[in-house]
Amino acid sequence: MEGFKTPKSLAIDENIVSNWKKFVQSYNIYLLASGSANKSAEVRAAIFLNFIGEDAIDLFNTFNLAEEDKKDVEKIKKVTTYIYWHREVQIRVPRLERPFS
């Protein structure tokens, strides 16, 4: 897997939705370029979790996923997407008090 640019850790901030999209895109590019796209779901999940970063790992560890789901990158992505979209709403709602500022 050497020689390929690895995805940057997911930045959990006010741009979480944009950051999430970029992270997933970078992850998918890495899988294809490195030849890892054909590896088992468990290996792809481990690669995903390895790249996502400590803050996201802390969040991931709060999920109530079954053990077999923790080894399926597509299920991890679905749950994570929901959490991040929910977090984006929580971050932006307070801004509604002054929508034109």
Residue frames as a rotation matrix with the C-alpha (Angstrom) as fourth column:
MET 1
0.566 0.825 0.000 0.00
0.825 -0.566 0.000 0.00
0.000 0.000 -1.000 0.00
GLU 2
-0.089 -0.691 -0.717 3.02
0.488 -0.658 0.573 2.22
-0.868 -0.299 0.396 -0.20
GLY 3
-0.874 -0.406 0.268 3.21
0.436 -0.408 0.802 5.05
-0.216 0.818 0.533 -2.70
PHE 4
-0.204 0.875 0.440 -0.45
0.665 -0.206 0.718 6.02
0.718 0.439 -0.540 -2.53
LYS 5
-0.763 0.039 0.645 -1.74
-0.364 -0.851 -0.379 9.15
0.534 -0.524 0.663 -0.88
THR 6
-0.632 0.548 -0.549 -3.82
0.741 0.635 -0.218 8.11
0.229 -0.544 -0.807 2.11
PRO 7
0.259 0.811 0.525 -7.02
0.445 -0.582 0.680 9.93
0.857 0.058 -0.511 3.06
LYS 8
-0.723 -0.378 0.578 -6.71
-0.278 -0.608 -0.744 12.63
0.633 -0.698 0.334 5.71
SER 9
-0.788 0.456 -0.413 -8.54
0.604 0.438 -0.666 11.98
-0.123 -0.774 -0.621 8.96
LEU 10
0.010 0.896 0.444 -12.11
0.738 -0.306 0.602 13.18
0.675 0.322 -0.664 9.03
ALA 11
-0.946 -0.260 0.191 -12.31
0.099 -0.798 -0.594 16.68
0.308 -0.543 0.781 10.48
ILE 12
-0.085 0.933 -0.349 -15.28
0.947 0.185 0.262 16.94
0.309 -0.308 -0.900 12.82
ASP 13
-0.840 -0.151 -0.521 -16.18
0.312 -0.920 -0.237 20.62
-0.444 -0.362 0.820 12.71
GLU 14
-0.126 0.866 -0.485 -18.85
-0.249 -0.500 -0.829 22.93
-0.960 0.016 0.279 11.29
ASN 15
-0.039 0.054 -0.998 -18.11
-0.997 -0.074 0.035 21.62
-0.072 0.996 0.057 7.77
ILE 16
-0.378 -0.197 0.904 -18.71
-0.459 0.888 0.002 17.99
-0.804 -0.415 -0.427 8.73
VAL 17
0.617 0.673 0.407 -20.98
0.031 0.497 -0.867 17.15
-0.786 0.548 0.286 5.79
SER 18
0.808 -0.403 -0.429 -18.50
-0.561 -0.306 -0.769 18.48
0.178 0.862 -0.474 3.23
ASN 19
-0.182 -0.925 0.334 -15.62
-0.977 0.208 0.044 16.86
-0.110 -0.319 -0.941 5.11
TRP 20
0.023 0.287 0.958 -17.49
-0.286 0.920 -0.269 13.54
-0.958 -0.267 0.103 5.19
LYS 21
0.927 0.376 0.005 -18.08
-0.083 0.218 -0.972 13.57
-0.367 0.901 0.233 1.43
LYS 22
0.477 -0.831 -0.287 -14.40
-0.799 -0.274 -0.535 14.32
0.366 0.484 -0.795 0.76
PHE 23
-0.260 -0.580 0.772 -13.27
-0.844 0.524 0.110 11.65
-0.468 -0.623 -0.627 3.20
VAL 24
0.356 0.471 0.807 -15.42
-0.054 0.872 -0.486 8.94
-0.933 0.130 0.336 1.62
GLN 25
0.968 -0.040 -0.247 -14.30
-0.249 -0.098 -0.963 9.99
0.014 0.994 -0.105 -1.86
SER 26
0.142 -0.990 0.023 -10.63
-0.960 -0.144 -0.242 9.88
0.243 0.012 -0.970 -0.82
TYR 27
-0.161 -0.116 0.980 -11.16
-0.598 0.801 -0.004 6.50
-0.785 -0.587 -0.198 0.84
ASN 28
0.723 0.523 0.451 -12.77
0.036 0.623 -0.781 5.05
-0.690 0.581 0.432 -2.29
ILE 29
0.778 -0.530 -0.338 -9.98
-0.542 -0.294 -0.787 6.41
0.317 0.796 -0.516 -4.50
TYR 30
-0.137 -0.869 0.475 -7.39
-0.983 0.179 0.044 4.91
-0.123 -0.460 -0.879 -2.16
LEU 31
0.179 0.269 0.946 -9.09
-0.306 0.929 -0.207 1.50
-0.935 -0.253 0.249 -2.21
LEU 32
0.965 0.240 0.107 -9.11
0.034 0.289 -0.957 1.43
-0.261 0.927 0.271 -5.99
ALA 33
0.606 -0.784 -0.137 -5.56
-0.669 -0.408 -0.621 2.76
0.431 0.468 -0.771 -6.45
SER 34
-0.200 -0.739 0.644 -4.05
-0.965 0.260 0.000 0.46
-0.167 -0.622 -0.765 -3.83
GLY 35
-0.503 0.071 -0.862 -5.81
-0.411 0.857 0.310 -2.66
0.761 0.510 -0.402 -5.06
SER 36
-0.987 0.099 0.125 -7.73
-0.084 0.345 -0.935 -2.98
-0.136 -0.933 -0.332 -1.80
ALA 37
-0.360 0.918 -0.166 -11.20
-0.933 -0.359 0.033 -2.64
-0.030 0.167 0.986 -3.38
ASN 38
0.177 0.411 -0.894 -11.37
-0.532 0.804 0.264 -6.42
0.828 0.429 0.361 -3.89
LYS 39
-0.861 -0.495 -0.120 -10.31
-0.147 0.466 -0.872 -7.30
0.487 -0.733 -0.474 -0.37
SER 40
-0.391 0.736 -0.553 -12.78
0.817 0.554 0.159 -8.65
0.423 -0.390 -0.818 2.16
ALA 41
0.437 0.667 0.603 -15.36
0.214 -0.729 0.651 -6.38
0.873 -0.156 -0.461 3.77
GLU 42
0.842 -0.155 -0.516 -13.57
0.529 0.051 0.847 -6.86
-0.105 -0.987 0.125 7.08
VAL 43
-0.211 -0.977 0.021 -10.25
0.940 -0.197 0.279 -5.61
-0.269 0.079 0.960 5.65
ARG 44
-0.346 0.142 0.928 -11.94
0.533 -0.784 0.318 -2.64
0.772 0.604 0.195 3.94
ALA 45
0.767 0.640 0.046 -13.68
0.279 -0.397 0.874 -1.79
0.578 -0.658 -0.483 7.23
ALA 46
0.506 -0.667 -0.546 -10.34
0.760 0.045 0.649 -1.89
-0.408 -0.744 0.529 9.05
ILE 47
-0.506 -0.670 0.544 -8.76
0.849 -0.499 0.175 0.39
0.155 0.550 0.821 6.43
PHE 48
0.119 0.675 0.728 -11.72
0.370 -0.711 0.598 2.79
0.921 0.199 -0.334 6.72
LEU 49
0.927 0.281 -0.248 -11.51
0.310 -0.203 0.929 2.93
0.210 -0.938 -0.275 10.51
ASN 50
0.130 -0.963 -0.235 -7.73
0.940 0.044 0.338 3.27
-0.315 -0.265 0.911 10.37
PHE 51
-0.591 -0.398 0.702 -7.97
0.702 -0.683 0.204 6.38
0.398 0.613 0.683 8.20
ILE 52
0.283 0.884 0.372 -11.01
0.615 -0.465 0.637 8.06
0.736 0.049 -0.675 9.75
GLY 53
-0.379 -0.559 0.737 -9.16
-0.179 -0.738 -0.651 9.46
0.908 -0.379 0.180 12.78
GLU 54
-0.891 -0.128 -0.436 -9.39
0.361 0.382 -0.850 9.38
0.276 -0.915 -0.294 16.56
ASP 55
-0.753 0.658 0.001 -12.36
-0.545 -0.623 -0.561 11.74
-0.368 -0.423 0.828 16.96
ALA 56
-0.023 0.756 -0.654 -14.42
-0.919 0.241 0.312 9.69
0.394 0.608 0.689 14.54
ILE 57
-0.485 -0.201 -0.851 -13.26
0.056 0.964 -0.260 6.45
0.873 -0.174 -0.456 16.19
ASP 58
-0.987 0.160 -0.007 -14.51
-0.016 -0.137 -0.990 7.80
-0.160 -0.977 0.138 19.52
LEU 59
-0.299 0.926 -0.230 -17.87
-0.910 -0.349 -0.223 8.47
-0.287 0.142 0.947 17.88
PHE 60
-0.124 0.187 -0.974 -17.86
-0.626 0.748 0.223 5.08
0.770 0.637 0.024 16.14
ASN 61
-0.845 -0.306 -0.439 -17.30
0.105 0.710 -0.696 3.37
0.524 -0.634 -0.568 19.48
THR 62
-0.755 0.638 0.150 -20.63
-0.433 -0.314 -0.845 4.78
-0.492 -0.703 0.513 20.70
PHE 63
-0.238 0.675 -0.698 -22.59
-0.876 0.161 0.455 3.00
0.420 0.720 0.553 17.93
ASN 64
-0.037 0.313 0.949 -24.64
-0.647 0.716 -0.262 -0.01
-0.762 -0.624 0.176 18.91
LEU 65
0.188 0.023 -0.982 -23.50
-0.928 0.333 -0.170 -2.12
0.323 0.943 0.084 15.97
ALA 66
0.949 0.072 0.307 -23.50
-0.155 0.955 0.252 -5.89
-0.275 -0.287 0.918 16.07
GLU 67
0.160 -0.974 0.159 -20.00
-0.157 0.134 0.979 -7.37
-0.975 -0.182 -0.131 15.96
GLU 68
-0.107 -0.194 0.975 -20.45
0.832 0.520 0.195 -8.60
-0.545 0.832 0.106 12.38
ASP 69
0.801 0.453 0.392 -21.64
0.593 -0.692 -0.411 -5.12
0.085 0.561 -0.823 11.30
LYS 70
0.713 -0.612 -0.342 -18.46
-0.262 -0.685 0.680 -3.57
-0.651 -0.395 -0.648 12.69
LYS 71
-0.317 -0.839 0.443 -16.60
0.146 0.418 0.896 -5.58
-0.937 0.349 -0.010 10.05
ASP 72
0.039 0.428 0.903 -18.78
0.984 0.142 -0.110 -4.37
-0.176 0.892 -0.416 7.14
VAL 73
-0.824 -0.504 -0.259 -17.60
0.465 -0.862 0.199 -1.05
-0.323 0.044 0.945 5.76
GLU 74
-0.631 0.646 0.430 -20.91
0.205 -0.396 0.895 -0.34
0.749 0.653 0.117 4.00
LYS 75
0.397 0.773 -0.495 -22.84
0.718 0.075 0.692 -0.63
0.572 -0.630 -0.525 7.28
ILE 76
-0.179 -0.549 -0.816 -20.25
0.881 -0.459 0.115 1.53
-0.438 -0.699 0.566 9.04
LYS 77
-0.938 -0.183 0.294 -20.66
0.319 -0.788 0.527 4.18
0.135 0.588 0.797 6.32
LYS 78
-0.171 0.960 0.220 -24.47
0.390 -0.139 0.910 4.15
0.905 0.242 -0.351 6.62
VAL 79
0.491 0.331 -0.806 -24.48
0.862 -0.045 0.506 4.59
0.131 -0.943 -0.307 10.39
THR 80
-0.408 -0.747 -0.525 -21.70
0.771 -0.590 0.241 7.16
-0.490 -0.307 0.816 10.28
THR 81
-0.773 0.186 0.607 -23.46
0.376 -0.635 0.674 9.15
0.511 0.750 0.421 7.56
TYR 82
0.298 0.952 -0.062 -26.60
0.567 -0.124 0.815 9.33
0.768 -0.278 -0.577 9.69
ILE 83
0.349 -0.230 -0.908 -24.66
0.897 -0.199 0.395 10.47
-0.271 -0.953 0.137 12.74
TYR 84
-0.685 -0.717 -0.130 -22.75
0.640 -0.677 0.363 13.15
-0.349 0.166 0.923 10.84
TRP 85
-0.508 0.590 0.627 -25.85
0.352 -0.522 0.777 14.52
0.786 0.615 0.058 9.11
HIS 86
0.539 0.702 -0.466 -27.57
0.696 -0.059 0.716 14.64
0.475 -0.710 -0.521 12.50
ARG 87
0.003 -0.642 -0.767 -24.58
0.870 -0.375 0.318 16.45
-0.492 -0.669 0.557 13.97
GLU 88
-0.816 -0.276 0.508 -24.62
0.536 -0.690 0.487 18.97
0.216 0.669 0.711 11.10
VAL 89
0.100 0.933 0.345 -28.23
0.431 -0.353 0.830 19.83
0.897 0.066 -0.437 11.92
GLN 90
0.611 0.102 -0.785 -27.32
0.791 -0.096 0.604 20.35
-0.014 -0.990 -0.140 15.58
ILE 91
-0.431 -0.851 -0.299 -24.43
0.797 -0.515 0.315 22.63
-0.422 -0.103 0.901 14.65
ARG 92
-0.838 0.051 0.544 -26.46
0.380 -0.662 0.646 24.75
0.393 0.748 0.535 12.22
VAL 93
0.111 0.983 -0.150 -29.75
0.845 -0.014 0.535 25.07
0.523 -0.186 -0.832 14.13
PRO 94
0.121 -0.046 -0.992 -28.46
0.797 -0.591 0.125 27.74
-0.592 -0.805 -0.035 16.55
ARG 95
-0.866 -0.497 -0.055 -27.58
0.350 -0.681 0.643 29.89
-0.357 0.538 0.764 13.53
LEU 96
-0.343 0.819 0.461 -31.28
0.804 0.002 0.594 30.13
0.485 0.574 -0.659 12.65
GLU 97
0.202 0.395 -0.896 -31.71
0.842 -0.538 -0.047 32.79
-0.500 -0.745 -0.441 15.32
ARG 98
0.249 -0.217 -0.944 -29.87
-0.319 -0.939 0.132 35.24
-0.915 0.268 -0.303 13.05
PRO 99
0.497 0.004 0.868 -30.19
0.578 0.744 -0.334 33.80
-0.648 0.668 0.367 9.54
PHE 100
0.850 -0.122 0.513 -28.78
0.400 -0.485 -0.777 36.88
0.344 0.866 -0.363 7.79
SER 101
0.791 -0.609 0.060 -25.69
-0.503 -0.591 0.631 37.45
-0.349 -0.530 -0.773 9.90
